[in-house]
Amino acid sequence: MALEKIEMDPLWREWEDRLGLQGYVRKESLVRQEISAVQETEYRIELVWYPEGAADFDNEGLNPPGTVTVMLDARTRRLRSCHLPDLKQGKGSADSGREATGDEARSIAWDWIARFTGLTEEDRRLEQLTFQLEENVMRFGFRLVHEGVPFFPGMSMDIRISREGRLLSYSTYGSHTGIVVPILNKPQQEPGPAALRQTAYQAFSLFYLPKELRNDKELCWFYGVGETFLDGETGETIAYEWHSKLFGQTPLNEPLLWSEEEEGHSTDEQISSGPAKAGGWISRFVSERERRDGLIDWEDEHPELLPIGPADRDRLCETIRVWARKRWPGGSGQWMISHLLRSSGMVVAVIERSHAGYEVGMGRTKVFIDGQSFAVIDEMEPAVLPPHPPEGVIGKAEAFEKIAGAVICKPRYVWDAQKKGYRFMHMVDCPLLVDALSGETAEEL
């Protein structure tokens, strides 16, 4: 075991000095085990200060107004986030009584970035993406780039500046923001038209957006190119996945089958609920990953990263099969388990229509299972999914020709979990969709 005892006093003093926290009261410090954006175990150090007049505040875990929080990466001690709601820090107009201009606020944001990360605007490693003027706040969004090329999963930064020019919050997202990023290969030439067309066509699918999850003007049935990363040298492709835990994973696609005789048997005992709904499990799991003694075991892997072995997978699939035959009587063979993943002390089963001929834009069914007792804890079925597309849907080849000329690709550095670095690829995409019923093209939803 590689144990380390984090000394909190030097960290308290350092951040009180850097952020000007004189007069604030140290409330608590803890170390939290988490999973990074690239699916590795990491530890965060959290420091909390209360305003002097609220030192004895106690309201069921809530913080009083004016609370200051600082989150640090435990390995590097770099700042990951801070929230300074009542501090009167900053340069420029903070003491003049007038509102800072956008340029002044941008200068203040870059000043804090340099203090926290060592990055400067001249380094060109941060690209500004957004600027939002809210009621009393100016908000800036940045992302990390390498020679102008973004990363996936992205590494971003969000900074909020008050209209008087004070820093209000600073947050980074991703594992390597502000430090050396492992780059595995050099940029490649953009893939040729034939490779782009082939990749786009393979990723071109019919999608269904449930009515419960769309606005009146949004499409119901449509074709679109699912974002796909392409290695121009090897021809390898990796489908984009918004859920980072599933990125690069091969779907399980286990069919849910049962006999007519089984449907007549009671299943109440087999699918009895666990000790709490999913929300209770999440709260308990988060608290179990916290330590207040500052002790870290660097060899302790986060439990959500442990693989699901064949024996457990079989038991989980059986639990879901029993649940499904009660939930969808007569539906044997119409559903499948596309993924199993650990989450907050549970196992989450993602369930989709089997051989339905379409993808689901949103609204996949999820079943939450106790990984020890294999009892169903909770379920989430946000939409009713039809067994097949309606009559009148145009064919894939015909639909693709309507958007083939709009296919684009964008360079990206994509995380390689095996090599622990970022490899250069191109993300193939298309900004247009095809209404599968009318054949008309439309902008993406």
PALOPA-138979 format. One record per residue (C-alpha): residue number from 0; x, y, z. Coordinates in steps of 0.02 Angstrom, whole numbers. Example, Ala and Ser with C-alpha at 12.3 -4.5 7.8 and 13.67 -1.06 7.14 Angstrom:
# PALOPA-138979
- voti;X;Y;Z
- 0;615;-225;390
- 1;684;-53;357
# end
This chain:
# PALOPA-138979
- voti;X;Y;Z
- 0;0;0;0
- 1;66;172;-50
- 2;-5;276;92
- 3;13;464;107
- 4;-46;577;246
- 5;-99;746;176
- 6;-44;888;289
- 7;-188;1009;285
- 8;-116;1157;384
- 9;5;1212;245
- 10;-138;1202;119
- 11;-254;1304;230
- 12;-121;1439;249
- 13;-74;1440;64
- 14;-251;1466;1
- 15;-298;1589;135
- 16;-151;1692;77
- 17;-180;1670;-110
- 18;-366;1710;-101
- 19;-362;1839;38
- 20;-469;1742;161
- 21;-424;1841;317
- 22;-574;1843;433
- 23;-645;1678;368
- 24;-660;1527;482
- 25;-592;1357;433
- 26;-741;1240;432
- 27;-688;1071;365
- 28;-565;980;253
- 29;-584;811;171
- 30;-510;701;36
- 31;-630;626;-92
- 32;-595;480;-208
- 33;-667;507;-382
- 34;-652;451;-562
- 35;-569;567;-687
- 36;-638;609;-859
- 37;-520;477;-932
- 38;-581;343;-813
- 39;-438;339;-689
- 40;-441;348;-500
- 41;-403;521;-432
- 42;-415;610;-266
- 43;-477;785;-229
- 44;-440;889;-74
- 45;-584;1001;-20
- 46;-564;1149;97
- 47;-715;1246;163
- 48;-719;1414;252
- 49;-869;1498;332
- 50;-890;1686;355
- 51;-837;1738;528
- 52;-1014;1775;585
- 53;-1076;1604;529
- 54;-946;1495;614
- 55;-1081;1400;711
- 56;-1201;1383;565
- 57;-1281;1211;560
- 58;-1427;1173;445
- 59;-1432;991;392
- 60;-1276;995;285
- 61;-1313;1161;200
- 62;-1183;1300;194
- 63;-1219;1479;247
- 64;-1212;1623;123
- 65;-1034;1679;94
- 66;-957;1505;108
- 67;-790;1484;18
- 68;-739;1316;-55
- 69;-575;1263;-134
- 70;-548;1097;-224
- 71;-370;1037;-261
- 72;-299;890;-357
- 73;-221;786;-219
- 74;-75;725;-325
- 75;-20;890;-401
- 76;-99;1010;-273
- 77;-162;1112;-420
- 78;-325;1206;-403
- 79;-474;1119;-483
- 80;-610;1239;-424
- 81;-650;1377;-303
- 82;-806;1476;-260
- 83;-784;1648;-183
- 84;-957;1725;-170
- 85;-918;1870;-55
- 86;-734;1907;-83
- 87;-687;2081;-142
- 88;-529;2034;-234
- 89;-466;2077;-406
- 90;-388;2219;-500
- 91;-451;2363;-603
- 92;-623;2425;-557
- 93;-652;2323;-398
- 94;-621;2473;-285
- 95;-682;2611;-401
- 96;-868;2579;-383
- 97;-896;2564;-570
- 98;-933;2408;-672
- 99;-790;2320;-762
- 100;-798;2314;-951
- 101;-793;2148;-1043
- 102;-610;2176;-1088
- 103;-567;2215;-908
- 104;-657;2059;-848
- 105;-565;1956;-979
- 106;-400;2026;-917
- 107;-448;1981;-739
- 108;-493;1804;-794
- 109;-324;1781;-880
- 110;-236;1850;-726
- 111;-316;1715;-617
- 112;-281;1580;-747
- 113;-97;1626;-745
- 114;-95;1620;-554
- 115;-180;1451;-544
- 116;-107;1359;-695
- 117;44;1455;-757
- 118;-39;1469;-928
- 119;-44;1638;-1015
- 120;-142;1701;-1163
- 121;20;1707;-1263
- 122;44;1518;-1239
- 123;-109;1488;-1350
- 124;-150;1329;-1254
- 125;-319;1395;-1201
- 126;-455;1438;-1327
- 127;-597;1549;-1273
- 128;-763;1470;-1319
- 129;-896;1574;-1234
- 130;-933;1740;-1153
- 131;-1100;1762;-1065
- 132;-1163;1920;-982
- 133;-1280;1868;-842
- 134;-1372;1979;-719
- 135;-1224;2025;-611
- 136;-1092;1908;-681
- 137;-978;1895;-832
- 138;-942;1714;-872
- 139;-799;1649;-981
- 140;-776;1473;-1050
- 141;-609;1407;-1112
- 142;-543;1240;-1173
- 143;-367;1170;-1180
- 144;-292;1141;-1353
- 145;-128;1075;-1421
- 146;-68;1177;-1569
- 147;-247;1230;-1595
- 148;-321;1054;-1585
- 149;-447;1016;-1444
- 150;-452;857;-1340
- 151;-580;721;-1310
- 152;-635;703;-1174
- 153;-620;891;-1170
- 154;-523;991;-1043
- 155;-616;1150;-1007
- 156;-617;1296;-888
- 157;-757;1407;-825
- 158;-726;1575;-740
- 159;-855;1694;-669
- 160;-814;1878;-637
- 161;-930;2000;-549
- 162;-984;2160;-637
- 163;-870;2250;-514
- 164;-720;2148;-572
- 165;-708;2019;-431
- 166;-671;1835;-458
- 167;-824;1734;-406
- 168;-782;1558;-461
- 169;-654;1456;-556
- 170;-680;1276;-614
- 171;-582;1157;-723
- 172;-648;997;-801
- 173;-538;856;-865
- 174;-381;773;-801
- 175;-238;873;-873
- 176;-291;1055;-874
- 177;-141;1164;-838
- 178;-8;1027;-838
- 179;91;929;-967
- 180;-26;828;-1077
- 181;37;661;-1148
- 182;28;672;-1339
- 183;55;505;-1428
- 184;74;551;-1612
- 185;91;693;-1733
- 186;-52;771;-1833
- 187;-108;679;-1989
- 188;-176;743;-2152
- 189;-363;758;-2167
- 190;-440;595;-2232
- 191;-486;596;-2416
- 192;-665;611;-2481
- 193;-687;422;-2503
- 194;-634;384;-2323
- 195;-744;523;-2256
- 196;-894;463;-2355
- 197;-871;283;-2302
- 198;-851;327;-2118
- 199;-1000;446;-2122
- 200;-1111;318;-2208
- 201;-1067;184;-2080
- 202;-1113;306;-1941
- 203;-1272;364;-2029
- 204;-1423;297;-1936
- 205;-1609;317;-1914
- 206;-1648;399;-1746
- 207;-1806;415;-1643
- 208;-1831;558;-1522
- 209;-1973;517;-1400
- 210;-2111;645;-1394
- 211;-2089;661;-1205
- 212;-1915;731;-1235
- 213;-1939;847;-1383
- 214;-2015;1015;-1419
- 215;-2159;1031;-1541
- 216;-2047;1087;-1683
- 217;-1913;954;-1660
- 218;-1901;802;-1773
- 219;-1973;635;-1720
- 220;-1893;515;-1845
- 221;-1734;573;-1928
- 222;-1570;515;-2003
- 223;-1405;584;-1943
- 224;-1219;550;-1939
- 225;-1166;492;-1767
- 226;-1003;579;-1724
- 227;-860;459;-1755
- 228;-672;473;-1729
- 229;-568;412;-1876
- 230;-383;367;-1878
- 231;-331;416;-2053
- 232;-178;302;-2052
- 233;-253;141;-1984
- 234;-434;166;-2034
- 235;-491;128;-1856
- 236;-650;213;-1799
- 237;-718;247;-1624
- 238;-897;304;-1602
- 239;-921;460;-1497
- 240;-1005;424;-1331
- 241;-1072;562;-1219
- 242;-1054;447;-1068
- 243;-865;437;-1044
- 244;-877;268;-956
- 245;-945;190;-1115
- 246;-824;273;-1237
- 247;-732;141;-1338
- 248;-828;-3;-1260
- 249;-907;-138;-1367
- 250;-1093;-150;-1328
- 251;-1151;-307;-1238
- 252;-1315;-319;-1336
- 253;-1376;-466;-1231
- 254;-1554;-515;-1288
- 255;-1689;-528;-1156
- 256;-1780;-692;-1189
- 257;-1907;-792;-1089
- 258;-2041;-922;-1119
- 259;-2230;-907;-1105
- 260;-2226;-1024;-956
- 261;-2108;-908;-863
- 262;-2226;-761;-883
- 263;-2355;-853;-780
- 264;-2241;-868;-629
- 265;-2234;-738;-491
- 266;-2077;-631;-493
- 267;-2108;-521;-341
- 268;-1979;-609;-234
- 269;-1845;-611;-368
- 270;-1854;-426;-406
- 271;-1887;-362;-231
- 272;-1822;-186;-204
- 273;-1655;-152;-122
- 274;-1637;-52;38
- 275;-1662;117;-45
- 276;-1695;205;-209
- 277;-1550;258;-319
- 278;-1535;430;-240
- 279;-1502;354;-69
- 280;-1369;240;-141
- 281;-1282;386;-225
- 282;-1278;489;-64
- 283;-1209;343;36
- 284;-1080;300;-97
- 285;-1014;479;-106
- 286;-995;488;83
- 287;-903;322;85
- 288;-774;391;-36
- 289;-733;536;83
- 290;-599;539;219
- 291;-570;674;347
- 292;-405;608;414
- 293;-310;658;256
- 294;-251;480;223
- 295;-237;421;41
- 296;-198;247;-22
- 297;-134;281;-197
- 298;-150;97;-245
- 299;-335;90;-201
- 300;-434;83;-364
- 301;-602;167;-372
- 302;-737;30;-359
- 303;-826;91;-516
- 304;-671;44;-617
- 305;-676;-139;-566
- 306;-729;-250;-712
- 307;-890;-350;-706
- 308;-837;-532;-716
- 309;-929;-668;-816
- 310;-1015;-745;-663
- 311;-1080;-577;-602
- 312;-1130;-528;-777
- 313;-1235;-686;-794
- 314;-1322;-654;-627
- 315;-1355;-473;-674
- 316;-1428;-523;-842
- 317;-1542;-649;-756
- 318;-1603;-514;-635
- 319;-1642;-399;-781
- 320;-1726;-539;-878
- 321;-1843;-573;-731
- 322;-1877;-386;-714
- 323;-1910;-368;-901
- 324;-2035;-510;-915
- 325;-2140;-427;-780
- 326;-2119;-254;-854
- 327;-2153;-305;-1035
- 328;-2261;-462;-1037
- 329;-2264;-537;-1210
- 330;-2107;-441;-1255
- 331;-1979;-581;-1257
- 332;-1845;-545;-1387
- 333;-1899;-363;-1410
- 334;-1769;-294;-1290
- 335;-1584;-311;-1255
- 336;-1456;-256;-1126
- 337;-1337;-142;-1220
- 338;-1221;-99;-1074
- 339;-1183;-143;-894
- 340;-1082;-19;-792
- 341;-1043;14;-610
- 342;-1109;177;-539
- 343;-1116;239;-359
- 344;-1109;66;-281
- 345;-1240;-2;-401
- 346;-1236;-84;-571
- 347;-1334;9;-705
- 348;-1408;-90;-849
- 349;-1445;9;-1006
- 350;-1589;-72;-1101
- 351;-1638;-38;-1281
- 352;-1756;-106;-1413
- 353;-1685;-260;-1499
- 354;-1677;-264;-1690
- 355;-1789;-110;-1695
- 356;-1700;-35;-1844
- 357;-1667;133;-1761
- 358;-1563;219;-1628
- 359;-1636;316;-1481
- 360;-1592;499;-1477
- 361;-1628;506;-1290
- 362;-1727;411;-1161
- 363;-1646;241;-1142
- 364;-1718;131;-1005
- 365;-1603;103;-856
- 366;-1617;-24;-716
- 367;-1515;2;-556
- 368;-1458;-159;-470
- 369;-1372;-200;-306
- 370;-1207;-278;-360
- 371;-1200;-386;-203
- 372;-1377;-453;-183
- 373;-1424;-430;-367
- 374;-1591;-354;-316
- 375;-1670;-217;-420
- 376;-1653;-49;-330
- 377;-1734;71;-451
- 378;-1783;96;-632
- 379;-1794;239;-753
- 380;-1898;228;-910
- 381;-1915;405;-975
- 382;-2005;365;-1137
- 383;-2107;233;-1228
- 384;-2008;162;-1374
- 385;-2098;93;-1528
- 386;-2053;-84;-1585
- 387;-2008;-25;-1760
- 388;-2009;131;-1870
- 389;-2174;185;-1949
- 390;-2219;153;-2130
- 391;-2159;286;-2250
- 392;-1983;307;-2181
- 393;-1864;336;-2327
- 394;-1715;221;-2354
- 395;-1542;251;-2282
- 396;-1454;268;-2450
- 397;-1580;394;-2515
- 398;-1570;495;-2356
- 399;-1380;496;-2353
- 400;-1367;572;-2526
- 401;-1461;724;-2462
- 402;-1322;767;-2337
- 403;-1167;683;-2412
- 404;-1098;848;-2472
- 405;-1108;923;-2297
- 406;-1000;793;-2209
- 407;-856;874;-2115
- 408;-712;818;-2006
- 409;-623;906;-1864
- 410;-453;863;-1790
- 411;-454;800;-1611
- 412;-333;724;-1487
- 413;-427;572;-1419
- 414;-387;482;-1257
- 415;-310;309;-1277
- 416;-342;213;-1116
- 417;-216;77;-1157
- 418;-72;194;-1197
- 419;-121;326;-1068
- 420;-109;471;-1189
- 421;-197;568;-1326
- 422;-191;509;-1507
- 423;-225;619;-1657
- 424;-386;576;-1749
- 425;-521;663;-1851
- 426;-700;676;-1790
- 427;-818;643;-1936
- 428;-986;731;-1920
- 429;-1122;820;-2017
- 430;-1220;975;-1965
- 431;-1376;919;-2059
- 432;-1514;795;-2019
- 433;-1641;717;-2136
- 434;-1823;708;-2087
- 435;-1854;523;-2114
- 436;-2037;550;-2159
- 437;-2031;703;-2272
- 438;-1853;688;-2337
- 439;-1816;869;-2299
- 440;-1651;919;-2221
- 441;-1638;1017;-2060
- 442;-1507;1085;-1942
- 443;-1457;975;-1798
- 444;-1574;975;-1648
# end
